[in-house]
Amino acid sequence: MSNRYGGESTLRRRSPVSVLRIHTNREFHNYLIRDALEKYSRIRAEAGQPLGVVLAIGAAHNEARILSEYPFEQVILTGICDPDSETVALMQERPVLQYRVENGEQLDVGSASADLTFCKEAMHHFARPVSGLYEMLRITRSVAILIEPYDTSVGRLMERFGLSSIWESNQPNHGRTTNYVFRWSRRLLETLLASYYVDSGWKLRIEVGWMRWSLNGHSLAPIRALSVSLGWLVGLLPGNEGNYMTAVIEVGHDIPPPTRA
């Protein structure tokens, strides 16, 4: 629905039935990527457009494998390190794949040069995550998809009592090994999009749910079921719809140009 920020914004909770289909850690990550790509595919099909070119930020072999299964014209993977061996092997098998060492906060990529920009669980490692989002919006012609942690009042309460960490260690990040876990919210995304697209409008679709790979991908089915059930109940509380977000942004056309020396 339209809102006071000049765009359209919706938030919905993720279906517990779909989450219950996850049985392993690998299925957890595959589900999030494929679910997001199906959302993008529907948008393009409704517009009568092919999938086009995708640029993925902070990508590794899992993104390479799944993205190259879809009929993209080109799949450009980026990251701050050289590609891992599995990604290199996939690139040799699948010519549609390319890899570039890039800083996600300041990509050396032309504006409006991809049809989709995609980032799964990389941006919360950034020292400047808002800069990373700007780069995604600058580069895409059509859609940006962000799969990242989502802010909740229960999560903040757990952090206050030391039950949840806001720091991650042993993460490669331009010489730093520790990062703050940045969490997004609907209001933050709406206000940023309103700032970027003053005249052209935008659409934001957020889907959230309580998810954790170690629980949703647990080997014991009762633990998987219990985690989904508890997450659904907690999600009934206002401001606690979920800790995991898939944000699909259909962009406007008047984003400000980058300010670079």
C-alpha positions in Angstrom: 0.0 0.0 0.0 1.1 3.6 -0.5 2.5 5.4 2.5 3.6 8.9 3.5 7.1 8.2 2.3 6.1 8.4 -1.3 6.3 4.7 -2.2 4.5 1.5 -1.7 5.4 -0.7 1.3 4.1 -4.1 2.6 5.3 -6.4 5.3 4.1 -10.0 5.7 5.1 -12.9 7.9 6.8 -15.9 6.3 4.6 -19.1 6.1 5.6 -21.6 8.8 4.6 -24.4 6.4 7.4 -23.4 4.0 10.0 -23.1 6.8 9.0 -26.6 8.1 10.2 -28.0 4.8 13.8 -27.1 5.8 15.6 -30.1 7.2 19.3 -29.2 6.9 21.6 -26.2 7.1 22.2 -26.4 3.4 18.4 -26.4 2.7 18.0 -23.4 5.0 20.3 -21.3 2.8 19.0 -22.7 -0.4 15.5 -22.0 0.6 16.2 -18.3 1.2 18.0 -17.8 -2.1 15.4 -19.7 -4.2 12.5 -18.1 -2.5 13.9 -14.6 -3.2 14.6 -15.5 -6.9 11.1 -16.8 -7.4 9.8 -13.5 -6.2 12.0 -11.7 -8.7 11.0 -14.1 -11.5 7.3 -13.3 -10.9 8.0 -9.6 -11.1 9.8 -9.9 -14.4 7.2 -12.3 -15.8 4.4 -9.8 -14.9 6.4 -7.1 -16.8 7.0 -9.4 -19.7 10.7 -9.2 -19.3 13.5 -11.8 -19.1 15.6 -12.1 -15.9 18.5 -10.2 -17.5 21.7 -9.5 -15.6 22.2 -10.2 -11.9 25.0 -8.8 -9.7 25.4 -10.5 -6.4 27.3 -8.9 -3.5 29.3 -10.9 -1.0 28.6 -14.0 -3.1 30.2 -17.5 -2.8 29.7 -20.9 -4.3 26.1 -21.4 -3.1 24.9 -18.2 -4.8 27.0 -19.2 -7.9 25.4 -22.6 -8.1 21.7 -21.4 -7.6 21.9 -18.2 -9.6 23.4 -20.0 -12.6 20.5 -22.5 -12.6 18.1 -19.6 -13.5 18.0 -18.2 -17.1 20.0 -15.0 -16.4 21.9 -13.5 -19.3 24.9 -13.0 -17.0 25.7 -13.7 -13.4 28.3 -11.3 -11.9 29.5 -12.5 -8.4 31.4 -10.0 -6.2 33.2 -10.3 -2.9 36.1 -8.8 -1.0 38.3 -11.9 -1.3 39.3 -14.1 -4.2 36.6 -16.8 -5.1 36.7 -20.1 -3.2 37.6 -23.2 -5.0 34.0 -24.4 -5.5 33.1 -21.1 -7.1 36.1 -21.4 -9.4 35.1 -24.9 -10.4 31.5 -23.7 -11.2 32.8 -20.8 -13.3 34.8 -23.3 -15.4 31.6 -25.4 -15.9 29.1 -22.5 -16.4 30.2 -19.6 -18.7 27.4 -17.4 -17.5 29.3 -16.9 -14.2 31.8 -14.1 -13.6 33.6 -13.1 -10.4 35.0 -9.8 -9.4 36.8 -8.7 -6.3 34.9 -5.6 -5.2 34.2 -3.5 -2.1 30.4 -3.8 -1.6 30.3 -0.3 -0.1 31.9 1.3 -3.3 31.5 -0.9 -6.3 33.4 -0.2 -9.5 30.3 -0.9 -11.5 28.3 1.4 -13.7 25.0 2.8 -12.6 21.9 1.0 -13.9 24.0 -1.8 -15.3 22.2 -4.9 -13.8 18.5 -5.9 -13.8 18.8 -7.4 -10.3 21.2 -6.8 -7.4 21.2 -9.5 -4.8 22.8 -9.7 -1.4 22.3 -12.5 1.1 23.8 -12.1 4.6 26.8 -10.1 3.6 25.7 -6.5 4.3 25.5 -6.9 8.1 29.2 -7.4 8.1 29.8 -4.0 6.4 31.1 -1.1 8.4 28.8 1.1 6.3 25.8 -1.1 5.4 23.7 1.9 4.3 26.4 2.7 1.7 26.1 -0.9 0.5 22.4 -0.6 0.1 22.9 2.6 -1.9 25.3 0.8 -4.2 22.7 -2.0 -4.8 20.1 0.6 -5.7 22.4 2.6 -7.9 23.5 -0.4 -9.9 20.1 -2.0 -10.5 17.7 -1.1 -13.3 14.8 -3.0 -11.8 15.0 -4.8 -8.5 17.3 -5.1 -5.4 16.9 -8.1 -3.0 18.3 -8.0 0.5 18.3 -11.0 2.8 19.5 -9.8 6.2 18.8 -9.7 9.9 15.7 -7.8 11.0 15.3 -5.7 14.1 12.8 -6.8 16.8 12.1 -5.6 20.3 12.6 -9.2 21.6 16.0 -9.3 20.0 17.0 -6.0 21.6 15.8 -7.3 25.0 17.9 -10.5 24.5 20.9 -8.4 23.6 20.5 -6.3 26.8 20.6 -9.4 29.0 23.5 -11.0 27.1 21.4 -13.7 25.5 22.1 -12.7 22.0 25.3 -11.2 20.5 25.5 -8.1 18.4 29.1 -8.8 17.4 30.6 -11.4 15.0 34.3 -12.4 14.9 36.6 -14.1 12.4 34.9 -12.4 9.5 36.9 -11.0 6.6 36.1 -7.3 6.2 38.9 -5.2 4.8 41.4 -5.9 7.5 38.9 -6.1 10.3 37.9 -9.4 11.9 35.1 -8.3 14.1 31.9 -6.6 13.0 28.7 -5.2 14.5 25.6 -7.2 13.3 23.6 -4.5 11.6 19.8 -5.1 11.6 17.3 -3.5 9.3 13.7 -2.4 9.9 10.8 -1.4 7.7 10.9 2.2 8.8 14.6 2.5 8.1 14.2 1.1 4.6 11.2 3.3 3.9 13.0 6.5 5.0 16.1 5.6 3.0 14.0 4.9 -0.1 12.1 8.1 0.3 15.4 10.0 0.5 16.8 8.4 -2.6 13.6 8.5 -4.8 12.0 11.8 -4.3 10.1 12.0 -7.6 9.9 8.5 -9.1 8.4 6.3 -6.4 9.4 2.8 -5.3 7.9 -0.5 -4.0 9.1 -2.4 -1.0 8.0 -5.9 -0.1 9.3 -7.3 3.1 8.8 -10.9 4.3 10.0 -11.8 7.8 10.1 -14.8 10.0 11.9 -16.2 13.1 14.6 -18.3 11.6 18.0 -19.7 12.6 20.0 -22.2 10.6 21.1 -24.2 13.6 17.4 -24.8 14.6 15.6 -24.9 11.3 18.3 -27.1 10.0 18.6 -29.3 13.1 18.8 -33.1 12.6 15.9 -33.7 15.0 12.5 -33.0 13.6 10.9 -32.1 17.0 13.4 -29.4 17.5 12.8 -28.0 14.0 9.0 -28.1 14.6 9.3 -26.5 18.0 11.5 -23.6 16.7 9.0 -22.9 14.0 6.0 -23.0 16.4 7.7 -20.7 19.0 8.8 -18.3 16.2 5.2 -18.1 14.9 3.9 -17.3 18.4 6.5 -14.7 19.2 5.8 -13.1 15.8 2.2 -12.3 17.0 3.7 -9.7 19.2 3.8 -6.2 17.6 7.3 -5.3 16.5 8.5 -8.9 16.6 7.3 -10.4 13.3 10.6 -12.0 12.7 14.4 -11.8 12.9 15.1 -12.7 9.3 14.2 -10.5 6.4 13.8 -10.8 2.7 13.3 -7.3 1.2 12.4 -7.0 -2.4 12.8 -3.4 -3.7 11.5 -2.2 -7.0 13.4 0.9 -7.6 12.6 4.3 -9.0 14.7 6.2 -11.5 16.0 9.4 -9.8 18.5 8.0 -7.3 21.2 10.7 -6.6 24.6 10.1 -8.3 27.5 8.9 -6.1 29.6 11.5 -4.4 33.2 10.2 -4.9 36.6 11.9 -5.0 
